Amino acid sequence: MSALIAQRNETRRLLAGRLAREFSIVDPAAVDRCVADVQARMTHLGVDPTPARVERVAREQLVGMVKSEPPSGRAWG
C-alpha cells in the first residue's frame, strides 16, 4: 500500500509542478492543494484518478481561479 501512496504523491508532485509553471500567477502552494483536492475528490467519488483526469480537472479549476480574479487584482494586466 505504501508503494501506491508514494506513486500517487509523485504523480501529484509532477502534475502540480507542470501546472504551477503553466499558471505562474497562482501561488504554487495553491496549485499543489488544487491537485491534491482533485485527487481526493475523485477517489472519494470512486473515479479512477488517472494523471490525465486529475490534470484536466485541476486545469479547469485553475483557469476558473485566474478568470474570476477582478481586473484590479491582476498583476499581469
C-alpha positions as CSV (number, residue, x, y, z in Angstrom):
1,M,0.0,0.0,0.0
2,S,2.8,2.4,0.7
3,A,4.1,2.0,-2.8
4,L,0.7,3.1,-4.1
5,I,0.8,6.2,-1.8
6,A,4.3,7.0,-2.9
7,Q,3.3,6.7,-6.6
8,R,0.3,8.9,-6.0
9,N,2.4,11.5,-4.2
10,E,5.0,11.5,-7.0
11,T,2.3,11.9,-9.6
12,R,0.7,14.8,-7.7
13,R,4.1,16.5,-7.4
14,L,4.8,16.2,-11.1
15,L,1.3,17.4,-12.1
16,A,1.5,20.3,-9.6
17,G,4.9,21.3,-10.9
18,R,3.7,21.3,-14.5
19,L,0.5,23.2,-13.7
20,A,2.4,25.7,-11.5
21,R,4.6,26.6,-14.5
22,E,1.6,27.0,-16.7
23,F,-0.3,29.1,-14.1
24,S,2.6,31.1,-12.8
25,I,0.4,33.9,-11.4
26,V,-1.2,31.4,-9.0
27,D,0.7,30.6,-5.8
28,P,2.4,27.2,-6.2
29,A,1.0,26.0,-2.9
30,A,-2.5,26.7,-4.1
31,V,-1.8,24.7,-7.3
32,D,-0.5,21.8,-5.2
33,R,-3.6,22.0,-3.0
34,C,-5.8,22.0,-6.0
35,V,-4.2,18.9,-7.5
36,A,-4.4,17.1,-4.1
37,D,-8.1,18.1,-3.7
38,V,-8.9,16.8,-7.2
39,Q,-7.2,13.5,-6.5
40,A,-9.0,13.2,-3.2
41,R,-12.4,14.0,-4.6
42,M,-12.0,11.6,-7.5
43,T,-11.0,8.8,-5.1
44,H,-13.9,9.6,-2.8
45,L,-16.4,9.5,-5.7
46,G,-15.0,6.2,-6.9
47,V,-13.5,7.7,-10.1
48,D,-10.1,6.4,-11.1
49,P,-7.8,9.4,-10.5
50,T,-5.6,8.9,-13.6
51,P,-2.9,11.6,-14.1
52,A,-4.7,12.8,-17.3
53,R,-8.1,13.2,-15.5
54,V,-6.6,14.9,-12.5
55,E,-4.6,17.3,-14.7
56,R,-7.7,18.1,-16.8
57,V,-10.0,18.8,-13.8
58,A,-7.3,20.8,-11.9
59,R,-6.5,22.8,-15.0
60,E,-10.2,23.7,-15.4
61,Q,-10.3,24.8,-11.7
62,L,-7.1,26.9,-12.1
63,V,-8.5,28.6,-15.2
64,G,-11.6,29.4,-13.2
65,M,-9.5,30.9,-10.4
66,V,-7.5,33.1,-12.8
67,K,-10.6,34.3,-14.7
68,S,-12.5,35.0,-11.6
69,E,-10.0,37.4,-10.2
70,P,-11.1,41.0,-10.7
71,P,-9.0,43.1,-13.2
72,S,-7.9,45.4,-10.4
73,G,-6.3,42.4,-8.6
74,R,-4.4,41.1,-11.6
75,A,-0.7,41.5,-11.5
76,W,-0.4,40.8,-15.2
77,G,-2.8,43.3,-16.8
